[in-house]
């Protein structure tokens, strides 16, 4: 009976490490001056691209795919919109699709961060600020669980960075909406899963020998 409960405890402990959670507000720095980008940031678009005939999810998927097609740290200006791909190497990422997207709209003024529930897990999170005047930040949130916080306001800079704030200030634009793209169902990273499960099973084997002695 003791072994049974111990096994449950070990497997539960391993499960706690299968996913990550971002506890701070997601930053939007494309380049800090030394070729470093904010964690989770895939890239930015300044000003945010308005694609005629497309809804929010389709627009955000298109922008995400444009960033995915760029090299790390690269910048480009198709249609007069500044695309800045972050220096973060996330490995091979799937193409963004509007299928299964979850939208957040009608963001109100306020003095706190905008909290987004990641539900069962998604690959990308796109935050848009005031259409053509503000900017767009695209994050790779694959593997994150629970909820994440986004700045309610953002100020676009000519170098591709977005400066965030949770209070309205001169030159800052309010978030107009966010989009979760590519539902993943909360599937954890394979390497991490194997490592943690192996550790749990190894501990279980040691406990079995101890209890038998």
Backbone bond lengths (Angstrom), bond angles and torsions (degrees), N, CA, C in turn:
res aa  C-N    CA-C-N  psi(-1)  N-CA   C-N-CA  omega(-1)  CA-C   N-CA-C  phi
1 X - - - 1.461 - - 1.529 110.76 -
2 X 1.359 116.24 -41.24 1.457 119.74 178.85 1.523 110.69 -62.71
3 X 1.339 115.22 -39.85 1.454 119.73 179.96 1.518 111.71 -63.70
4 X 1.328 116.19 -37.39 1.458 121.14 179.20 1.514 110.91 -61.45
5 X 1.331 116.59 -48.28 1.461 119.98 -179.67 1.521 111.79 -67.33
6 X 1.340 116.39 -34.68 1.455 120.16 179.15 1.520 110.43 -65.33
7 X 1.342 116.03 -40.04 1.461 119.93 178.73 1.512 110.97 -61.91
8 X 1.320 117.33 -43.81 1.464 121.59 178.96 1.518 110.46 -61.08
9 X 1.331 116.58 -42.87 1.462 120.67 -178.37 1.516 111.38 -64.69
10 X 1.348 116.79 -41.62 1.462 119.96 -178.71 1.515 112.22 -67.15
11 X 1.327 116.70 -42.58 1.461 120.03 179.57 1.518 110.63 -66.38
12 X 1.329 117.16 -38.82 1.465 120.43 176.86 1.519 111.07 -62.59
13 X 1.348 115.65 -41.67 1.462 120.12 179.30 1.517 111.16 -61.89
14 X 1.339 116.11 -41.97 1.462 119.72 177.93 1.513 110.72 -63.73
15 X 1.322 117.39 -39.27 1.459 121.39 -178.85 1.502 112.87 -63.12
16 X 1.330 116.65 -30.06 1.461 119.82 -179.73 1.516 111.44 -64.46
17 X 1.322 117.70 -24.65 1.462 120.07 -177.57 1.505 113.96 -96.58
18 X 1.335 118.69 3.20 1.450 120.83 -175.62 1.507 112.86 -75.00
19 X 1.327 118.76 -20.41 1.449 121.69 -179.29 1.517 109.65 -130.89
20 X 1.317 115.30 164.38 1.454 121.24 178.89 1.520 109.02 -116.17
21 X 1.313 114.82 164.11 1.447 119.55 174.75 1.517 108.50 -137.94
22 X 1.329 116.26 133.61 1.460 120.58 176.57 1.527 108.28 -87.50
23 X 1.322 116.32 115.16 1.463 119.45 -174.03 1.527 113.02 -91.91
24 X 1.315 118.41 -20.32 1.462 121.16 -179.30 1.521 110.37 -99.28
25 X 1.329 115.89 168.06 1.465 120.61 175.04 1.528 108.50 -64.39
26 X 1.326 117.20 133.84 1.458 120.99 -178.67 1.528 110.35 -69.81
27 X 1.316 115.70 122.56 1.458 121.01 -179.04 1.526 110.34 -83.26
28 X 1.345 116.01 162.75 1.456 121.07 -171.35 1.529 112.35 -130.13
29 X 1.332 117.30 35.75 1.463 121.50 -179.45 1.515 110.21 -87.81
30 X 1.316 116.34 114.32 1.462 121.22 176.77 1.523 110.95 -71.19
31 X 1.325 116.81 -44.11 1.462 121.36 -179.03 1.521 108.86 -146.04
32 X 1.336 116.08 119.25 1.461 119.99 -179.53 1.514 112.45 -83.47
33 X 1.331 116.87 7.41 1.460 122.01 -179.08 1.515 112.35 103.49
34 X 1.326 115.89 -12.52 1.462 120.73 -179.63 1.527 112.00 -123.68
35 X 1.320 116.20 21.09 1.449 119.66 -179.65 1.505 114.22 73.70
36 X 1.319 116.48 28.26 1.461 121.47 177.36 1.524 109.80 -116.77
37 X 1.325 115.57 140.56 1.461 121.67 179.51 1.513 110.22 -117.48
38 X 1.331 115.84 158.73 1.456 120.74 177.55 1.529 110.32 -60.89
39 X 1.329 115.35 144.27 1.461 120.27 178.03 1.525 109.87 -57.95
40 X 1.318 116.58 141.08 1.463 125.60 178.93 1.529 113.82 76.77
41 X 1.335 119.10 -12.54 1.460 120.05 -176.77 1.519 110.99 -75.35
42 X 1.332 116.78 123.81 1.460 121.77 173.95 1.519 110.04 -85.99
43 X 1.332 116.78 -36.97 1.447 119.98 177.79 1.514 111.80 168.42
44 X 1.331 115.19 178.10 1.461 121.52 179.96 1.520 110.02 -129.31
45 X 1.325 114.77 158.97 1.464 121.44 174.21 1.523 106.99 -132.27
46 X 1.340 116.93 122.33 1.456 121.46 -178.22 1.525 108.60 -134.03
47 X 1.327 119.22 125.28 1.465 125.12 -13.40 1.518 110.36 -73.16
48 X 1.314 116.79 166.73 1.454 120.94 -179.10 1.516 111.17 -57.70
49 X 1.320 116.76 137.21 1.457 120.89 -174.60 1.522 111.25 -83.86
50 X 1.315 116.96 128.84 1.453 122.92 174.93 1.526 108.07 -101.05
51 X 1.319 116.67 115.46 1.456 121.32 -176.59 1.519 108.60 -104.28
52 X 1.334 119.16 110.71 1.468 121.30 -176.98 1.525 112.07 -57.29
53 X 1.324 115.71 138.15 1.452 120.80 175.31 1.507 114.93 81.62
54 X 1.335 118.89 1.52 1.457 121.53 179.86 1.515 109.84 -115.72
55 X 1.327 115.06 144.36 1.449 120.48 175.51 1.517 111.21 -80.92
56 X 1.314 115.88 -178.98 1.461 121.01 -175.80 1.527 112.09 -59.31
57 X 1.321 118.10 -47.24 1.461 120.71 -176.90 1.530 111.34 -65.13
58 X 1.336 116.66 -42.99 1.465 120.11 179.47 1.518 111.05 -65.27
59 X 1.324 115.99 -41.87 1.468 120.12 178.70 1.516 111.04 -60.52
60 X 1.337 116.74 -46.92 1.459 120.87 -176.59 1.526 111.39 -69.48
61 X 1.333 117.68 -33.32 1.456 120.50 175.76 1.527 110.23 -66.43
62 X 1.326 117.11 -40.08 1.461 121.19 178.66 1.521 110.99 -62.56
63 X 1.314 117.58 -45.98 1.457 120.69 179.25 1.524 111.33 -63.46
64 X 1.332 116.11 -40.70 1.464 120.31 178.78 1.521 110.79 -61.68
65 X 1.323 116.97 -43.74 1.462 120.35 179.63 1.529 112.03 -66.94
66 X 1.320 116.86 -34.26 1.462 119.78 175.56 1.528 110.81 -61.85
67 X 1.326 116.57 -40.73 1.464 120.78 177.62 1.521 111.24 -68.10
68 X 1.336 116.72 -39.85 1.462 120.55 -179.77 1.533 111.77 -62.58
69 X 1.327 116.13 -28.40 1.467 120.12 -178.33 1.526 112.63 -79.31
70 X 1.320 117.84 -6.75 1.454 122.13 -176.54 1.526 110.81 -95.09
71 X 1.329 115.80 155.75 1.453 120.54 175.30 1.517 111.33 -75.89
72 X 1.326 116.42 160.68 1.460 120.59 -179.32 1.525 110.73 -58.98
73 X 1.323 115.65 129.48 1.453 121.25 177.85 1.509 115.17 78.33
74 X 1.335 117.60 -0.21 1.466 120.74 -176.28 1.526 111.48 -76.85
75 X 1.326 115.54 155.85 1.461 122.84 174.79 1.522 109.01 -131.05
76 X 1.329 115.17 145.92 1.463 120.62 179.44 1.526 107.76 -151.32
77 X 1.327 116.44 158.95 1.463 120.28 -176.59 1.517 112.47 -130.57
78 X 1.332 118.69 59.94 1.471 119.61 177.20 1.525 110.60 -68.06
79 X 1.334 115.98 132.04 1.453 119.76 179.35 1.521 114.22 64.13
80 X 1.324 116.59 17.74 1.457 119.80 179.93 1.513 114.53 83.14
81 X 1.332 117.56 6.00 1.461 121.66 178.75 1.524 108.75 -101.06
82 X 1.330 117.24 129.50 1.457 121.40 -177.78 1.521 110.14 -83.15
83 X 1.326 115.95 110.77 1.464 122.28 174.72 1.527 108.28 -95.95
84 X 1.315 117.40 130.75 1.463 122.39 178.87 1.521 108.99 -129.07
85 X 1.327 116.84 110.30 1.467 122.00 178.94 1.520 108.40 -84.37
86 X 1.316 117.19 129.88 1.458 120.36 -177.03 1.527 111.28 -65.71
87 X 1.323 116.04 166.52 1.458 122.43 177.65 1.533 111.84 -85.56
88 X 1.331 117.20 0.62 1.464 120.84 -179.17 1.527 110.61 -73.38
89 X 1.328 116.16 128.22 1.456 121.05 177.27 1.521 108.83 -96.45
90 X 1.331 116.03 102.59 1.455 121.19 -178.67 1.531 112.10 -94.86
91 X 1.324 116.57 6.83 1.451 118.89 -176.18 1.522 110.72 75.93
92 X 1.321 116.24 -155.38 1.460 121.08 -179.85 1.521 110.08 -79.99
93 X 1.328 116.33 123.00 1.458 122.01 -179.69 1.526 109.73 -116.22
94 X 1.329 117.19 148.02 1.473 120.04 -179.62 1.522 111.75 -74.70
95 X 1.322 115.52 153.67 1.462 120.18 174.53 1.523 109.26 -63.44
96 X 1.321 116.45 142.39 1.466 120.95 -179.92 1.519 110.29 -77.01
97 X 1.312 116.40 143.15 1.456 122.37 177.80 1.522 109.46 -137.61
98 X 1.318 115.92 150.63 1.467 120.62 179.35 1.527 111.75 -80.49
99 X 1.331 117.16 -9.75 1.461 120.72 -178.64 1.526 110.81 -65.12
100 X 1.326 116.45 123.24 1.461 121.21 179.50 1.509 114.93 80.00
101 X 1.340 117.17 10.72 1.464 120.42 -178.39 1.522 111.68 -66.52
102 X 1.329 115.59 149.70 1.463 122.44 174.59 1.522 107.35 -118.54
103 X 1.343 116.20 130.90 1.461 120.92 -174.09 1.518 112.05 -110.81
104 X 1.318 114.89 145.69 1.450 122.21 170.16 1.517 107.81 -119.69
105 X 1.326 117.63 124.95 1.462 121.47 -177.03 1.527 110.03 -134.38
106 X 1.327 115.09 177.30 1.470 121.90 176.88 1.532 111.54 53.27
107 X 1.324 115.77 49.94 1.459 120.77 178.05 1.531 108.85 -71.73
108 X 1.305 116.70 126.43 1.465 121.27 -176.86 1.527 111.14 -87.77
109 X 1.335 115.64 161.25 1.457 119.94 171.25 1.522 108.62 -64.38
110 X 1.327 115.98 155.75 1.453 119.29 -179.88 1.511 111.36 179.94
111 X 1.316 115.80 -169.75 1.463 121.49 -178.38 1.528 111.24 -130.25
112 X 1.312 117.05 17.28 1.460 121.48 179.58 1.525 109.84 -129.45
113 X 1.310 115.39 166.31 1.455 120.29 178.37 1.528 110.80 -68.72
114 X 1.319 115.67 157.53 1.463 122.11 175.20 1.531 107.28 -90.67
115 X 1.309 116.33 119.21 1.466 121.12 -177.75 1.525 109.93 -95.01
116 X 1.330 115.55 129.91 1.463 121.62 -179.37 1.530 108.21 -116.82
117 X 1.319 116.52 121.99 1.461 121.89 176.18 1.528 108.62 -81.07
118 X 1.318 116.78 122.54 1.458 120.72 -177.69 1.521 112.85 -79.95
119 X 1.314 117.30 -0.63 1.462 122.68 175.10 1.527 109.84 53.02
120 X 1.328 118.42 -126.44 1.463 120.10 -178.17 1.511 114.42 -82.54
121 X 1.319 117.62 -0.97 1.455 121.57 -179.59 1.516 112.22 113.25
122 X 1.337 116.71 135.86 1.465 123.48 178.41 1.520 108.49 -139.18
123 X 1.326 115.44 159.93 1.464 119.89 -179.92 1.520 111.98 -84.11
124 X 1.340 117.00 -41.11 1.458 119.93 -173.99 1.529 111.61 -128.16
125 X 1.321 114.46 147.43 1.463 122.27 173.33 1.522 107.36 -128.97
126 X 1.325 116.33 123.03 1.461 122.09 -177.73 1.525 109.04 -114.38
127 X 1.314 116.99 125.50 1.463 122.26 178.16 1.517 109.10 -114.63
128 X 1.343 116.63 124.87 1.465 121.55 -177.70 1.520 110.07 -114.03
129 X 1.332 115.52 136.98 1.461 122.12 -177.74 1.521 110.47 -120.03
130 X 1.311 116.86 110.50 1.465 125.01 171.29 1.525 115.12 51.19
131 X 1.329 115.02 46.12 1.460 119.10 170.85 1.508 114.53 51.06
132 X 1.360 117.95 -127.26 1.463 120.66 -173.55 1.521 114.29 -74.83
133 X 1.334 118.39 -9.70 1.461 119.98 -177.09 1.522 113.69 -93.67
134 X 1.314 116.90 -26.60 1.459 120.13 -175.14 1.509 112.51 -98.42
135 X 1.314 116.92 -102.98 1.453 120.75 -178.08 1.509 110.31 175.11
136 X 1.313 114.98 179.60 1.459 121.90 -177.88 1.517 108.67 -134.91
137 X 1.329 116.37 137.07 1.458 122.11 173.89 1.520 108.17 -118.38
138 X 1.331 116.09 131.73 1.460 121.74 179.59 1.524 108.16 -115.03
139 X 1.327 116.31 127.08 1.459 121.88 -177.77 1.524 111.08 -116.57
140 X 1.322 115.42 145.38 1.460 121.69 170.75 1.527 107.20 -93.92
141 X 1.328 117.02 103.66 1.468 121.33 -176.97 1.523 111.08 -107.65
142 X 1.330 117.38 15.69 1.452 119.75 177.67 1.519 110.81 -59.48
143 X 1.324 117.37 129.12 1.457 121.80 -178.78 1.512 113.90 94.63
144 X 1.341 118.02 -13.32 1.456 120.72 177.45 1.528 109.78 -84.34
145 X 1.315 115.88 149.99 1.459 120.89 179.93 1.519 110.19 -129.48
146 X 1.329 115.43 174.67 1.458 120.27 176.90 1.511 111.34 73.35
147 X 1.318 116.83 -120.11 1.457 121.36 -178.73 1.521 109.72 -138.97
148 X 1.326 115.71 158.55 1.459 122.26 175.87 1.518 107.82 -129.35
149 X 1.315 116.12 158.66 1.460 122.07 -179.56 1.519 110.16 -112.10
150 X 1.331 115.07 138.94 1.455 122.70 177.12 1.525 109.62 -120.36
151 X 1.318 116.40 149.86 1.456 119.50 175.63 1.528 109.76 -65.60
152 X 1.319 116.22 139.73 1.460 121.02 -179.31 1.535 110.88 -75.49
153 X 1.322 116.74 -26.86 1.463 121.81 -179.10 1.529 108.91 -130.34
154 X 1.311 116.29 153.67 1.463 120.29 178.61 1.523 110.22 -146.65
155 X 1.321 114.40 147.69 1.466 121.65 177.85 1.525 108.53 -117.87
156 X 1.335 117.83 120.55 1.473 120.10 179.35 1.520 111.43 -78.65
157 X 1.330 116.53 141.17 1.451 122.22 175.83 1.520 109.54 -115.29
158 X 1.316 116.25 154.10 1.457 121.40 -175.15 1.526 112.53 -65.01
159 X 1.348 118.08 -20.36 1.465 120.77 -177.47 1.529 112.81 -86.89
160 X 1.341 117.68 1.28 1.452 120.82 179.09 1.508 114.56 102.75
161 X 1.326 117.35 -7.59 1.460 120.20 178.35 1.520 111.55 -81.74
162 X 1.325 115.64 153.05 1.457 122.34 169.14 1.521 107.71 -118.00
163 X 1.314 116.49 127.87 1.460 121.93 178.33 1.521 107.86 -98.51
164 X 1.303 116.97 126.49 1.454 120.92 -175.73 1.511 113.88 -98.30
165 X 1.330 115.70 155.43 1.456 122.72 175.94 1.527 108.27 -155.00
166 X 1.314 115.93 150.39 1.464 120.20 175.11 1.519 112.63 -101.65
167 X 1.324 115.88 8.04 1.459 120.90 174.94 1.527 108.70 -130.56
168 X 1.320 116.05 148.39 1.459 121.16 -179.46 1.528 110.20 -69.20
169 X 1.336 116.39 130.09 1.453 121.87 179.47 1.526 108.91 -140.91
170 X 1.322 115.71 165.36 1.452 120.85 178.32 1.527 110.01 -60.45
171 X 1.320 116.60 129.81 1.454 121.41 178.16 1.515 114.58 85.50
172 X 1.334 117.78 -2.61 1.455 121.76 178.97 1.532 109.48 -101.21
173 X 1.313 115.70 143.56 1.464 121.56 -178.68 1.523 110.43 -116.34
174 X 1.322 115.58 142.47 1.465 121.09 -178.37 1.524 110.78 -75.18
175 X 1.315 115.24 146.10 1.457 119.99 175.20 1.523 109.54 -62.89
176 X 1.326 115.41 132.58 1.462 119.73 177.34 1.522 111.77 -97.05
177 X 1.322 117.12 -19.52 1.457 119.39 178.09 1.519 111.87 173.89
178 X 1.328 115.39 163.44 1.463 121.26 174.26 1.531 108.83 -132.22
179 X 1.321 115.64 156.89 1.458 121.54 -178.03 1.519 110.31 -137.69
180 X 1.326 116.75 129.84 1.461 122.65 171.43 1.526 107.96 -97.83
181 X 1.323 115.99 125.50 1.461 121.53 -177.14 1.529 111.64 -117.64
182 X 1.315 116.60 150.19 1.467 123.77 174.89 1.530 112.76 60.59
183 X 1.326 117.48 76.78 1.469 119.33 176.57 1.518 111.11 -59.47
184 X 1.326 116.20 136.44 1.464 121.33 -178.06 1.514 112.46 -112.43
185 X 1.324 117.58 -14.82 1.458 119.79 -177.83 1.506 113.37 74.31
186 X 1.349 116.28 13.42 1.460 119.38 176.56 1.514 113.21 73.91
187 X 1.352 118.31 26.39 1.459 120.28 179.04 1.517 109.30 -71.40
188 X 1.341 119.96 124.05 1.461 121.88 -177.39 1.513 112.92 -76.67
189 X 1.311 115.17 165.63 1.446 121.65 176.80 1.519 110.21 -61.93
190 X 1.340 117.09 131.92 1.452 120.91 -174.22 1.508 113.72 -61.26
191 X 1.329 118.02 -43.61 1.455 120.16 -178.95 1.511 112.47 -63.77
192 X 1.319 116.25 -42.19 1.456 119.56 178.71 1.517 110.88 -65.24
193 X 1.321 116.50 -39.09 1.458 120.42 179.94 1.521 110.62 -60.58
194 X 1.316 116.84 -48.75 1.460 120.51 -178.23 1.520 110.94 -61.83
195 X 1.326 116.59 -43.21 1.449 120.73 -178.38 1.523 111.69 -61.63
196 X 1.318 116.75 -48.77 1.450 120.47 -177.38 1.521 112.57 -70.27
197 X 1.334 115.83 -38.73 1.454 118.62 178.23 1.524 110.66 -66.11
198 X 1.323 116.22 -38.45 1.458 119.80 177.90 1.515 111.59 -63.25
199 X 1.352 115.75 -41.26 1.460 119.74 178.45 1.525 110.89 -63.16
200 X 1.329 116.05 -40.81 1.459 119.69 -179.76 1.519 111.54 -65.64
201 X 1.357 116.57 -43.52 1.459 119.83 -179.49 1.520 111.35 -67.66
202 X 1.356 115.41 -36.56 1.459 118.38 177.22 1.514 111.60 -62.60
203 X 1.328 115.84 -43.29 1.470 120.13 178.30 1.515 110.73 -64.51
204 X 1.331 116.26 -36.13 1.455 120.19 179.10 1.523 110.57 -64.48
205 X 1.355 116.65 -41.06 1.458 119.82 178.83 1.514 111.80 -62.97
206 X 1.325 116.42 -41.54 1.461 120.10 178.23 1.515 110.99 -64.02
207 X 1.341 115.64 -40.43 1.464 119.38 179.96 1.517 111.02 -65.28
208 X 1.348 116.67 -36.93 1.478 120.31 179.42 1.514 110.70 -61.84
209 X 1.372 115.94 -44.97 1.453 118.72 179.81 1.510 111.92 -65.00
210 X 1.340 115.71 -36.35 1.460 120.19 -179.53 1.515 111.02 -66.46
211 X 1.337 116.28 -42.64 1.471 120.06 -177.10 1.519 111.36 -71.62
212 X 1.344 117.62 -26.22 1.452 120.19 179.15 1.515 112.06 -78.61
213 X 1.320 116.85 -23.27 1.464 120.17 -175.46 1.528 111.36 -77.79
